[in-house]
């Protein structure tokens, strides 16, 4: 079985790098949040940055692995905390905790904006080049942050729920969007995908793309997930392909070398 460490090792640390991964406390309207920041201390000066939003379990070792991988690629990466310090639900309560934020989208967006501002103020971050990405609950959150009109160059959803809005606020989106979803994901069924696409089509200024992975269930990019009876299972192929899609997307929106593409 593929582990989080296996995935982490797919992006080796560059020679001469000094990757630091540290907890960071910050605040949103009186609630203490505890995120995780990763960057290469051997590099100086502002650089592109990625805000990573956790799945419904909160900030955990999966988030730490992903921000570490991004730091190894040369970015500053910050794993934002939507729930608050000490709120790290297990399988039995994660749905209830995440659901409370889906029922209060202004709060969800506010917590995401707090993480965004925390990342922006880091002296090593080029605040004109920030992308938000997330997994499951975090994928939905990434798209909600984009809908606020936040100054992002990109937003990426890995198997996130595709929430539509009526009236639509899609025209507020300034970021380019990359949605990575599973063809066998019952949490994000075809009708939800089509409804979201229709909303984006009605906002022609939005630059978006959607990639569907064959046979992939919900949480296809979260190692250790193995609940096919509930429609959630890790798939190494979809994880690998979606990460490659992310790397190409980041290079594009950050105006980096695309290797001739």
N, C-alpha and C positions, 0 to 999 in steps of 0.2 A: 504494500500500500504506500502511495506517495505521501510523504510527510511535509510539514511546513518547512523543515530544514532542507529537504530535497529541493523544494521550489526555490528557497533562498540561494542555494548553491548554483542555480542556473545563471545567476548574475554574479560572477566572481568580483572580488574587490580589485581594482586596478593596482598595479605595482606603484608603490610610493604613496598610496592614499592613506588617509587616517580617518576612517569613518567613525564618527561619534553618534551614538544613539542615547538620547537623554530624555527623562520625563520633564514636562513643562506644565506648571499650574497657571491657569488664567481664569477669568471671571466672565460670567454673563448674568447681568441683573441680579447679583448677589449669590449666584450659584457657582461654587468652585468646580472647575473642570480640570481634568488631568489628561493631557495629550502626550504625544511622544514625537520628538524632533530628531531628524537624522540629517547629517551633512558631512562633507569631507573637510576636515579641519586643515588639511594640507593645501587647500585651495583658498585663495583670498579674493575678495571682491564680489559684487552682486552677481547672481546667476539665476536662471529660471527656477521656478519652484512649483511643487505639486502638493495640494491639500488632499489628504486621503481620509475618507469617512468610513467608519467601521460598519460591519453588518449588525444584526440585531443583538449580538452578544456583547457589544461595546468594544472599547479599545482592548486588544489582547495580543497574543503572540503573532497572530496572522497580520495584524496591522503593523506590528513592529518589523516583521519580515518584509512587508511591502515597502515601507519607508526606507528600510536599509537597502533594498534593491534599487530604489530610485536614487538614493544617495550615491550608490556605487556607479550609477549611470551619469553622475555629475550634477544632479539636481539637489536643491534643498527640499526636504519632504517633511511634512508635518501631519501626524495622525491626530485629527481633531476628535474631541470628546463631545458627543451630543447629549449623553445621559447625565453626566456629572460624576465627580470623583467618588469611587466606591460603588457605583451602580454598574455591575457587570453581571447581568442575569444569565442563568443557565437555560438549558433547553425548556425547562418547565415553565419559566416565566418570561422568556425573551419575547414571545409573541405579544404578550400583554403590554410589556414596557414599550416595545416598538409601536404597537397599535395606538398607544396614548399620544405619540407624536404625530402619527398619521391623522389623528383626530384633531390635532392642533398645529396646523401647518405654519401659522405665524411663529409659534415657538420653535418649531423645527428649523425654519429659515433663520430665525434669530440666533440659534445655537450655531448653525453653519456659518453665519456671518461673523460670529465671534471668533471662530477658528480661522476664518479667512483674514480677519484683521490682525490676529495674533501672528500669523505667518507673514503678513505684509510688513509688519514692523521689525522683522528680523533684519539686521544690517547686511546680511549676506544674500538677501533676496532682491532680485530685480522685480519691483512691484508692478511693472508693466507686462510681465510675462509669468502669469500664474494660471495653472490648470487645477480644477477640482476633479477628483475621481472617487468612486466608492463601490462597495460590494453589497448586493441585496438591498437592505435598508439604506445603506450608504450610497448605492447607485441612485435610488429615488431622491435622496437628500442632495446629491450632486446636481441633479436636474432642477430641483427646487431652488437651489442657490443660484443657478443660472437664470431662473425666471425672475429673480429680484433685480436683474440688471446689473449685478455686481461686475466689477471691472476684471473679468476673466477672459483669457484667450481661448479656453477650452473647458469642456465638461465631459466626463466619461462615466458611463454607467455599466458596471458588470452585473448582469442578471438582476437589475433593479426593477422595481415596479414602475410602470409607466403611467403616472397619474396625469389625467387630462383635466382641464379647467374650463368652466363655463360661468362667466365669460372668460375667454382665453386671455392669458397674459404672455403668450408666446412671443409677441412682438417686442417684449421687453428684453428678450435674450440677446446678449451681445457676444456670447461665446460660441465657438464652433462646437458641435455636439457629436459625440461618438457613443452609440448605444450598442452594447454587445449582449446578445440574449440567446437563450437556448431554445431550440426547436421543439424540445419535449418538456418545456417548463410549464406545469399547470398553474403556477402562481402568476405567470405572465402569459396568458393564453393569446391565441391569434387575434381574437376580437379586440383585446386591449392594445396589442401592437398596432393594429390597423387604425384604431381610434386615435392613438397618439400620432401616428404618421399623418392622418387627416388633419389634425390640429397643426402640425408643423407645415403641411402643405399650404394651409391658409395664412401662414406668416412667411411670405417669400423671401424676406430678408435674412431668415435663419439658415445657416449652413449646417446641415445635419446629415449623418449617415447611420445606417443601422445594419448590423451584421448578425446573422443567425447561424448557430452552430448545430449541425445534425446530431440528433440523439442526446443533446445536452439538456440536463434537468436544471432545476433551480440550484443555486450555489455551486455551479460547475467549476468555479475557480477558487473554492475554499477547501484546501486539503483536509481530509479527515471526515468530510461530510459523506454520510452513507445511510440515507433514509429514503430509498427509492419508493417505498410504499407511501411516502408523504410527498413524493415528487422532487426530492432534493438529493443530489449525489454529485460528488466530485468527478470530473472527467479530465484526465491529463491532457488529452488532445485539445479540447476546447480551452483549457487553461493556457496551454502553450501558445495556441493561435491567438487568443485574445490579448495575451501579454505582448506578442509581436505586433499586433494591431495597435496597441497602446504606444509602443516605442515609435512606430512610424508616425502616428498622430502627434505625439509630443515633438518629434523632429519638425514636422510641418508647421505646427502652430507657434513653435519657438524659433522658426526660421533657421533651423540647423541643417547641416549637410544631410541630404537624403540618399546618398550613394547612387546618384544618377537616376532616381525615380522621377 
